[in-house]
Amino acid sequence: GTHPAPAASAAAAAATAAGAVSATVPRYSMTGSLWAVWVSVDPRKGDLQTYPTAVSQLLEDAWAAGQASVELGESFFGASVQLQPRLLQRTSKGSRDVRRLETRDPTQPVTVLVVKTAVDWRVAVDGDTSAEPRRVASPAT
């Protein structure tokens, strides 16, 4: 896909400034509709944060194209998101874990298991017994 015109960056900035949390990107599979929801883990509190719609679309397009990373630019904190080998958002201030979740029902909350490390909160690895579930309301609601 092509990258949106600069208006998309302005839309992302406006959505971020307005505190919008809509991040549902429709995806269709052979078995029906799936929605991809892009979230990050706040490294200070462990809370999940959804990306604004325009940013989610950039992430989804890059993911679908098999890109290694995507630059979100100054309209989104100067962040870049590494898509391979693992999902990670980087800014000049540090990094945070990112997850792409698929759901059939965008009206339901999404859940990610997180864990408090010695330094910050991260997505839990499989089998981590100290993991805590964190939920965020679906952006579609």
C-alpha positions, 0 to 999 in steps of 0.5 A: 500500500501507499503511505497516506498523504501528510494529512494523515499525519495531521489527523494522527496529531489531532487524534493524539491531541484530542486523546482519541483511542480509536485504533480498530483497523478492519481486516478480512479473512476467509472465515469472516471479519477480523479487526487488528488492534494495535496497543503498547504497554506503558512502561511506567504503569503497565497499562495498555494504550491503543494507537490512534486510528491513523497510526494504527493504519500506518502500522497495519499497512507496514505489517501487511507489507512485511516491513521491518519497521515504520517511522511514525514521525514528529506527529507521534512523539518522533516514534518508530515501531520495530515490526521485526523480529519483535514489536517494539516502539522506540522514542528518544526517551526509551522503548515500550512493547507493542502488540498486534491483537486480532479480534472477531468482536471489536466491541469486547476489550482486548487483554495482554499479559504484562510483567513488572521487570526490575526496570519497567513493565513489559509484555510477559513471556509465555509461562511467566507466573508473575504475569498480570492481565491488563485490558483496554476497552476496544477502540470500536466501542 
